[in-house]
């Protein structure tokens, strides 16, 4: 049986192998296992409020999921309050799993968090909806939803 410690070791090894500027990277399945195993782990959804409202959100314990927008809607401008908002919902020693739509913004968020003292910042690979397929649709190639993990639709 894989433990949380095993998952974090694997995630950190991915980080080292890929020279990531944060603690490491987890698959959606590993992220879910960490959340199930340790109530102190937090999933930080960095998508816009509109994305969560219109597309859906993960379905894990409410105290384990936090929303801190990386960009603001409308307009897509960077959230100038990202770090102060993160500080309101997470301690510096908390294991943080950053999630976005397709695993781009989450990498940036994990990097910034790490640079500001959040040493246990991990990117959730593939994101919530995953990559686009040949027809430009998401949720069919990879990601949290495609993996069959719990989520709530819009």
Z-matrix of the N, CA and C atoms (Angstrom, degrees):
N
C 1 1.461
C 2 1.536 1 109.40
N 3 1.313 2 116.23 1 132.97
C 4 1.454 3 121.84 2 179.26
C 5 1.521 4 109.73 3 -81.62
N 6 1.321 5 116.19 4 130.27
C 7 1.459 6 121.13 5 179.71
C 8 1.525 7 110.40 6 -99.03
N 9 1.320 8 115.81 7 168.91
C 10 1.463 9 120.68 8 175.23
C 11 1.516 10 110.37 9 -57.82
N 12 1.327 11 116.60 10 -40.88
C 13 1.468 12 120.25 11 179.22
C 14 1.526 13 110.60 12 -60.79
N 15 1.340 14 116.94 13 -41.83
C 16 1.469 15 120.77 14 178.32
C 17 1.526 16 110.86 15 -62.15
N 18 1.327 17 115.99 16 -43.64
C 19 1.470 18 120.46 17 -179.77
C 20 1.521 19 110.20 18 -62.19
N 21 1.323 20 116.94 19 -43.82
C 22 1.470 21 119.84 20 -179.07
C 23 1.526 22 111.24 21 -66.71
N 24 1.330 23 118.09 22 -35.86
C 25 1.464 24 120.83 23 176.16
C 26 1.531 25 109.90 24 -63.41
N 27 1.330 26 116.74 25 -45.12
C 28 1.459 27 121.60 26 178.47
C 29 1.534 28 110.72 27 -62.80
N 30 1.324 29 116.28 28 -43.55
C 31 1.467 30 121.30 29 -179.88
C 32 1.523 31 110.91 30 -63.30
N 33 1.320 32 116.16 31 -41.72
C 34 1.462 33 120.20 32 178.54
C 35 1.533 34 110.10 33 -65.65
N 36 1.329 35 116.91 34 -41.42
C 37 1.469 36 120.66 35 178.49
C 38 1.529 37 110.64 36 -60.36
N 39 1.331 38 117.68 37 -39.00
C 40 1.470 39 121.02 38 175.27
C 41 1.531 40 110.14 39 -60.42
N 42 1.332 41 114.09 40 -41.32
C 43 1.453 42 118.74 41 179.68
C 44 1.515 43 112.16 42 -62.09
N 45 1.330 44 116.54 43 -44.32
C 46 1.466 45 121.20 44 179.19
C 47 1.529 46 109.86 45 -65.54
N 48 1.323 47 116.74 46 -47.78
C 49 1.467 48 121.15 47 -177.67
C 50 1.530 49 112.13 48 -60.47
N 51 1.326 50 116.37 49 -34.48
C 52 1.465 51 120.79 50 -177.84
C 53 1.525 52 112.93 51 -100.64
N 54 1.333 53 115.82 52 8.24
C 55 1.467 54 122.39 53 179.23
C 56 1.532 55 111.53 54 51.69
N 57 1.318 56 115.38 55 47.10
C 58 1.460 57 120.81 56 -179.76
C 59 1.529 58 109.87 57 -77.36
N 60 1.329 59 117.11 58 143.69
C 61 1.470 60 120.66 59 -179.09
C 62 1.529 61 113.38 60 -86.80
N 63 1.317 62 116.92 61 27.39
C 64 1.463 63 123.73 62 177.66
C 65 1.518 64 107.64 63 -147.03
N 66 1.312 65 117.75 64 179.59
C 67 1.467 66 122.11 65 -170.14
C 68 1.517 67 114.23 66 -59.62
N 69 1.331 68 118.29 67 -32.62
C 70 1.451 69 120.31 68 -179.39
C 71 1.510 70 111.95 69 159.15
N 72 1.337 71 115.16 70 -166.10
C 73 1.463 72 120.98 71 -176.59
C 74 1.521 73 109.80 72 -139.05
N 75 1.329 74 115.31 73 140.86
C 76 1.465 75 122.16 74 179.16
C 77 1.520 76 109.79 75 -120.72
N 78 1.317 77 115.58 76 150.12
C 79 1.454 78 120.23 77 172.03
C 80 1.532 79 107.90 78 -73.93
N 81 1.316 80 118.53 79 163.32
C 82 1.458 81 118.84 80 174.73
C 83 1.536 82 112.20 81 -56.51
N 84 1.323 83 116.94 82 -40.24
C 85 1.467 84 120.36 83 -179.89
C 86 1.529 85 111.08 84 -64.15
N 87 1.328 86 116.71 85 -40.38
C 88 1.460 87 120.21 86 177.67
C 89 1.524 88 110.84 87 -66.68
N 90 1.328 89 116.66 88 -40.19
C 91 1.464 90 120.30 89 177.90
C 92 1.522 91 110.17 90 -59.30
N 93 1.316 92 116.31 91 -46.15
C 94 1.462 93 120.34 92 -179.82
C 95 1.525 94 110.73 93 -62.72
N 96 1.324 95 117.27 94 -42.17
C 97 1.473 96 120.94 95 178.75
C 98 1.530 97 110.76 96 -61.90
N 99 1.322 98 117.16 97 -41.56
C 100 1.470 99 120.77 98 177.82
C 101 1.524 100 110.73 99 -62.08
N 102 1.321 101 116.43 100 -43.97
C 103 1.464 102 121.05 101 -179.96
C 104 1.535 103 111.15 102 -64.12
N 105 1.315 104 116.72 103 -37.58
C 106 1.464 105 120.95 104 179.73
C 107 1.521 106 111.82 105 -71.32
N 108 1.321 107 116.20 106 -33.79
C 109 1.462 108 121.12 107 -173.98
C 110 1.523 109 113.89 108 -85.96
N 111 1.324 110 117.42 109 -28.03
C 112 1.461 111 120.06 110 -174.06
C 113 1.527 112 110.40 111 -134.79
N 114 1.330 113 118.18 112 108.10
C 115 1.464 114 120.93 113 -176.96
C 116 1.531 115 114.22 114 -65.89
N 117 1.333 116 117.46 115 -10.37
C 118 1.467 117 120.09 116 179.10
C 119 1.534 118 112.87 117 -86.72
N 120 1.340 119 117.37 118 -16.16
C 121 1.466 120 121.18 119 177.56
C 122 1.524 121 108.64 120 -67.69
N 123 1.341 122 116.12 121 139.76
C 124 1.466 123 120.37 122 179.12
C 125 1.521 124 110.91 123 -121.07
N 126 1.318 125 115.34 124 135.86
C 127 1.450 126 122.53 125 172.11
C 128 1.526 127 106.59 126 -94.63
N 129 1.323 128 116.42 127 120.24
C 130 1.457 129 121.46 128 -179.41
C 131 1.528 130 107.49 129 -104.54
N 132 1.319 131 116.15 130 105.69
C 133 1.460 132 122.29 131 179.83
C 134 1.520 133 107.49 132 -85.32
N 135 1.335 134 116.90 133 112.24
C 136 1.459 135 121.12 134 -175.26
C 137 1.534 136 112.82 135 -97.39
N 138 1.330 137 116.86 136 7.77
C 139 1.470 138 119.65 137 176.14
C 140 1.526 139 109.53 138 -69.79
N 141 1.305 140 116.13 139 166.75
C 142 1.461 141 119.69 140 177.72
C 143 1.524 142 110.10 141 -71.09
N 144 1.315 143 115.02 142 159.28
C 145 1.466 144 119.56 143 175.61
C 146 1.520 145 110.01 144 -57.52
N 147 1.338 146 116.91 145 -38.39
C 148 1.463 147 120.90 146 179.90
C 149 1.528 148 111.01 147 -61.76
N 150 1.324 149 117.57 148 -42.30
C 151 1.464 150 120.02 149 178.79
C 152 1.519 151 111.58 150 -61.32
N 153 1.312 152 116.40 151 -43.76
C 154 1.467 153 119.10 152 179.21
C 155 1.527 154 110.44 153 -65.54
N 156 1.332 155 116.85 154 -40.15
C 157 1.466 156 120.58 155 -179.04
C 158 1.527 157 111.93 156 -69.77
N 159 1.316 158 118.03 157 -39.63
C 160 1.466 159 121.78 158 -173.20
C 161 1.516 160 114.08 159 -92.27
N 162 1.329 161 117.27 160 -27.70
C 163 1.462 162 120.26 161 -173.63
C 164 1.519 163 111.73 162 -106.43
N 165 1.310 164 116.38 163 -38.93
C 166 1.460 165 120.51 164 179.93
C 167 1.512 166 110.89 165 133.35
N 168 1.326 167 114.47 166 175.96
C 169 1.463 168 120.58 167 -178.48
C 170 1.517 169 109.72 168 -147.66
N 171 1.325 170 114.77 169 162.31
C 172 1.463 171 119.50 170 178.67
C 173 1.523 172 108.67 171 -65.35
N 174 1.314 173 114.85 172 155.19
C 175 1.455 174 120.39 173 179.27
C 176 1.532 175 107.96 174 -119.34
N 177 1.336 176 114.10 175 84.98
C 178 1.464 177 121.75 176 174.89
C 179 1.524 178 106.77 177 -129.02
N 180 1.308 179 116.86 178 177.57
C 181 1.463 180 120.80 179 -178.16
C 182 1.532 181 110.49 180 -52.25
N 183 1.326 182 117.57 181 131.38
C 184 1.466 183 120.57 182 -176.69
C 185 1.524 184 114.03 183 -54.57
N 186 1.326 185 117.72 184 -35.05
C 187 1.464 186 119.59 185 -179.00
C 188 1.526 187 112.11 186 -73.51
N 189 1.329 188 117.12 187 -10.73
C 190 1.460 189 120.72 188 179.95
C 191 1.513 190 113.70 189 -98.44
N 192 1.299 191 118.45 190 -9.50
C 193 1.461 192 119.39 191 -179.70
C 194 1.518 193 110.05 192 -117.34
N 195 1.308 194 113.80 193 133.27
C 196 1.455 195 120.54 194 179.35
C 197 1.518 196 108.38 195 -130.59
N 198 1.306 197 115.25 196 150.97
C 199 1.459 198 121.47 197 179.08
C 200 1.520 199 108.36 198 -113.82
N 201 1.330 200 115.37 199 119.40
C 202 1.454 201 121.53 200 174.62
C 203 1.527 202 105.76 201 -135.44
N 204 1.312 203 116.50 202 103.06
C 205 1.456 204 120.89 203 -175.75
C 206 1.533 205 111.62 204 -63.09
N 207 1.336 206 116.51 205 132.89
C 208 1.465 207 121.33 206 173.60
C 209 1.526 208 109.14 207 -79.46
N 210 1.330 209 115.45 208 -44.20
C 211 1.466 210 122.54 209 175.11
C 212 1.520 211 108.17 210 -118.33
N 213 1.316 212 115.49 211 157.33
C 214 1.456 213 120.23 212 -179.94
C 215 1.518 214 110.49 213 -100.93
N 216 1.324 215 115.27 214 149.37
C 217 1.464 216 121.90 215 176.68
C 218 1.518 217 108.14 216 -115.24
N 219 1.312 218 118.73 217 138.71
C 220 1.465 219 126.98 218 -3.76
C 221 1.525 220 110.96 219 -80.40
N 222 1.287 221 116.22 220 170.21
C 223 1.449 222 122.06 221 174.13
C 224 1.510 223 115.29 222 103.24
N 225 1.327 224 117.82 223 -29.23
C 226 1.452 225 120.11 224 178.43
C 227 1.518 226 115.22 225 71.21
N 228 1.312 227 116.93 226 19.18
C 229 1.458 228 119.03 227 179.66
C 230 1.527 229 110.24 228 -73.88
N 231 1.326 230 116.94 229 149.53
C 232 1.469 231 119.34 230 178.84
C 233 1.527 232 111.15 231 -59.33
N 234 1.313 233 115.68 232 143.92
C 235 1.463 234 121.55 233 178.11
C 236 1.532 235 108.19 234 -78.91
N 237 1.329 236 118.34 235 108.80
C 238 1.461 237 120.01 236 -177.98
C 239 1.527 238 112.91 237 -68.48
N 240 1.323 239 117.21 238 -15.57
C 241 1.463 240 121.87 239 -178.06
C 242 1.527 241 113.04 240 -103.30
N 243 1.328 242 116.85 241 14.78
C 244 1.465 243 120.42 242 -175.70
C 245 1.530 244 111.87 243 -52.06
N 246 1.322 245 117.76 244 -53.27
C 247 1.470 246 120.10 245 -176.15
C 248 1.522 247 112.91 246 -67.06
N 249 1.307 248 117.63 247 -38.99
C 250 1.471 249 118.39 248 179.28
C 251 1.522 250 110.73 249 -68.71
N 252 1.326 251 117.45 250 -35.27
C 253 1.458 252 120.63 251 176.94
C 254 1.532 253 110.93 252 -69.63
N 255 1.332 254 117.04 253 -37.84
C 256 1.462 255 120.48 254 176.60
C 257 1.524 256 110.09 255 -63.27
N 258 1.323 257 116.73 256 -40.52
C 259 1.468 258 121.30 257 -179.60
C 260 1.524 259 112.05 258 -62.88
N 261 1.321 260 117.30 259 -26.05
C 262 1.464 261 121.38 260 179.76
C 263 1.525 262 112.29 261 -75.61
N 264 1.329 263 117.20 262 -19.52
C 265 1.467 264 119.98 263 -173.53
C 266 1.524 265 114.26 264 -120.11
N 267 1.339 266 117.84 265 -6.30
C 268 1.464 267 119.89 266 -176.73
C 269 1.519 268 111.51 267 -146.38
N 270 1.319 269 114.92 268 141.35
C 271 1.460 270 121.61 269 173.85
C 272 1.527 271 108.51 270 -85.44
N 273 1.308 272 116.31 271 158.16
C 274 1.468 273 121.19 272 -178.01
C 275 1.529 274 112.58 273 -63.08
N 276 1.332 275 118.51 274 -26.33
C 277 1.464 276 120.38 275 -178.00
C 278 1.535 277 113.74 276 -96.21
N 279 1.324 278 116.84 277 6.47
C 280 1.468 279 121.80 278 179.79
C 281 1.531 280 110.55 279 -76.29
N 282 1.324 281 117.18 280 142.21
C 283 1.464 282 121.05 281 170.79
C 284 1.525 283 106.35 282 -75.51
N 285 1.338 284 115.25 283 119.07
C 286 1.464 285 122.02 284 -177.50
C 287 1.520 286 109.66 285 -114.31
N 288 1.324 287 115.65 286 129.79
C 289 1.459 288 122.82 287 178.40
C 290 1.521 289 107.66 288 -111.93
N 291 1.324 290 117.11 289 108.15
C 292 1.461 291 121.42 290 -176.30
C 293 1.519 292 110.01 291 -88.93
N 294 1.335 293 115.81 292 129.88
C 295 1.463 294 122.91 293 -176.09
C 296 1.521 295 110.00 294 -130.15
N 297 1.333 296 115.86 295 137.42
C 298 1.472 297 120.73 296 171.46
C 299 1.526 298 107.87 297 -136.46
N 300 1.302 299 117.21 298 -162.01
C 301 1.461 300 120.77 299 -175.32
C 302 1.523 301 112.46 300 -69.74
N 303 1.347 302 116.55 301 -49.68
C 304 1.458 303 119.99 302 -175.70
C 305 1.518 304 114.20 303 -133.34
N 306 1.324 305 117.89 304 21.56
C 307 1.468 306 124.74 305 174.47
C 308 1.523 307 114.02 306 72.46
N 309 1.314 308 117.75 307 38.29
C 310 1.463 309 120.93 308 172.32
C 311 1.526 310 109.47 309 -110.56
N 312 1.318 311 116.98 310 -57.45
C 313 1.465 312 120.19 311 179.62
C 314 1.522 313 111.53 312 -62.04
N 315 1.325 314 116.30 313 -34.61
C 316 1.469 315 119.59 314 -179.03
C 317 1.525 316 111.55 315 -62.94
N 318 1.325 317 117.26 316 -34.67
C 319 1.473 318 120.23 317 176.86
C 320 1.522 319 110.24 318 -64.80
N 321 1.324 320 116.35 319 -44.16
C 322 1.467 321 120.15 320 178.93
C 323 1.526 322 110.83 321 -63.24
N 324 1.318 323 116.22 322 -41.49
C 325 1.466 324 120.63 323 179.96
C 326 1.525 325 111.15 324 -65.03
N 327 1.332 326 117.09 325 -42.32
C 328 1.471 327 120.67 326 178.65
C 329 1.521 328 110.53 327 -63.43
N 330 1.317 329 116.94 328 -38.72
C 331 1.470 330 120.89 329 178.94
C 332 1.523 331 110.68 330 -65.14
N 333 1.328 332 116.88 331 -48.41
C 334 1.466 333 120.24 332 -179.62
C 335 1.529 334 110.94 333 -63.06
N 336 1.316 335 116.50 334 -41.75
C 337 1.469 336 119.93 335 178.79
C 338 1.533 337 110.22 336 -61.08
N 339 1.321 338 116.21 337 -44.56
C 340 1.464 339 120.40 338 179.35
C 341 1.525 340 110.53 339 -60.43
N 342 1.315 341 116.33 340 -45.32
C 343 1.467 342 121.03 341 179.82
C 344 1.526 343 112.18 342 -61.87
N 345 1.318 344 116.24 343 -18.47
C 346 1.464 345 120.87 344 -178.75
C 347 1.524 346 112.98 345 -111.57
N 348 1.323 347 116.12 346 25.74
C 349 1.454 348 120.58 347 169.62
C 350 1.514 349 117.86 348 96.35
N 351 1.324 350 118.03 349 0.78
C 352 1.468 351 121.05 350 177.14
C 353 1.534 352 106.81 351 -89.75
N 354 1.317 353 115.70 352 87.51
C 355 1.466 354 121.61 353 -169.61
C 356 1.524 355 114.19 354 -71.45
N 357 1.325 356 117.68 355 -16.99
C 358 1.467 357 121.28 356 -176.58
C 359 1.526 358 110.57 357 -110.69
N 360 1.338 359 115.46 358 50.59
C 361 1.465 360 121.75 359 -179.07
C 362 1.523 361 109.66 360 -97.29
N 363 1.324 362 115.59 361 125.02
C 364 1.458 363 122.23 362 -178.25
C 365 1.521 364 109.98 363 -125.44
N 366 1.310 365 115.66 364 143.94
C 367 1.462 366 122.51 365 174.22
C 368 1.523 367 108.42 366 -89.52
N 369 1.332 368 116.68 367 138.19
C 370 1.461 369 120.55 368 172.15
C 371 1.524 370 106.83 369 -91.08
N 372 1.324 371 115.48 370 108.15
C 373 1.459 372 121.78 371 -179.14
C 374 1.528 373 110.72 372 -58.23
N 375 1.309 374 116.16 373 148.62
C 376 1.460 375 123.89 374 174.85
C 377 1.521 376 113.46 375 78.12
N 378 1.321 377 119.17 376 -26.86
C 379 1.462 378 121.67 377 178.76
C 380 1.513 379 113.67 378 77.01
N 381 1.330 380 114.47 379 -172.12
C 382 1.462 381 121.44 380 -177.79
C 383 1.527 382 111.17 381 -71.98
N 384 1.337 383 116.71 382 -47.66
C 385 1.465 384 120.94 383 -177.18
C 386 1.518 385 114.24 384 -101.65
N 387 1.318 386 117.68 385 -16.94
C 388 1.457 387 120.98 386 178.98
C 389 1.520 388 113.61 387 79.61
N 390 1.316 389 113.32 388 -173.34
C 391 1.461 390 121.02 389 -178.34
C 392 1.527 391 111.01 390 -71.98
N 393 1.330 392 115.22 391 160.81
C 394 1.462 393 120.62 392 175.61
C 395 1.522 394 109.97 393 -77.85
N 396 1.335 395 115.87 394 145.81
C 397 1.455 396 120.00 395 174.17
C 398 1.527 397 109.04 396 -85.20
N 399 1.320 398 117.49 397 -174.49
C 400 1.468 399 122.23 398 -176.72
C 401 1.525 400 112.50 399 -60.94
N 402 1.324 401 117.29 400 -23.83
C 403 1.459 402 121.25 401 -179.94
C 404 1.522 403 112.71 402 -97.50
N 405 1.338 404 116.33 403 6.53
C 406 1.463 405 120.28 404 177.54
C 407 1.515 406 114.96 405 84.64
N 408 1.327 407 117.56 406 11.04
C 409 1.460 408 121.02 407 179.76
C 410 1.523 409 110.38 408 -95.41
N 411 1.312 410 115.27 409 149.90
C 412 1.462 411 121.25 410 176.58
C 413 1.529 412 109.44 411 -105.27
N 414 1.315 413 116.53 412 176.08
C 415 1.469 414 125.78 413 -179.37
C 416 1.528 415 112.85 414 71.77
N 417 1.340 416 117.70 415 11.91
C 418 1.459 417 120.16 416 -179.44
C 419 1.524 418 112.69 417 -117.73
N 420 1.332 419 118.62 418 -16.06
C 421 1.466 420 122.01 419 -175.72
C 422 1.522 421 111.06 420 -101.16
N 423 1.324 422 115.97 421 -54.09
C 424 1.457 423 121.35 422 -179.26
C 425 1.524 424 108.68 423 -161.96
N 426 1.309 425 117.45 424 -170.64
C 427 1.462 426 121.74 425 179.73
C 428 1.519 427 112.89 426 105.15
N 429 1.336 428 114.33 427 174.08
C 430 1.468 429 122.74 428 -178.29
C 431 1.528 430 111.13 429 -55.09
N 432 1.318 431 116.80 430 -50.03
C 433 1.474 432 120.81 431 -177.07
C 434 1.521 433 111.77 432 -64.44
N 435 1.326 434 117.36 433 -47.28
C 436 1.459 435 122.04 434 -179.19
C 437 1.526 436 111.04 435 -61.34
N 438 1.341 437 116.86 436 -31.98
C 439 1.464 438 121.17 437 179.53
C 440 1.522 439 112.34 438 -71.60
N 441 1.322 440 117.03 439 -7.60
C 442 1.465 441 120.46 440 179.19
C 443 1.509 442 114.07 441 78.28
N 444 1.331 443 115.98 442 20.30
C 445 1.464 444 120.18 443 178.97
C 446 1.524 445 109.19 444 -80.88
N 447 1.332 446 118.09 445 157.62
C 448 1.467 447 120.33 446 -174.06
C 449 1.531 448 113.08 447 -65.23
N 450 1.318 449 113.77 448 130.57
C 451 1.458 450 120.07 449 174.50
C 452 1.511 451 108.68 450 -151.24
N 453 1.328 452 113.91 451 160.27
C 454 1.457 453 121.59 452 -179.11
C 455 1.515 454 107.14 453 -113.14
N 456 1.337 455 116.31 454 124.84
C 457 1.455 456 120.64 455 179.60
C 458 1.508 457 111.64 456 -76.83
N 459 1.307 458 113.04 457 164.88
C 460 1.467 459 119.38 458 -179.54
C 461 1.511 460 110.71 459 -72.76
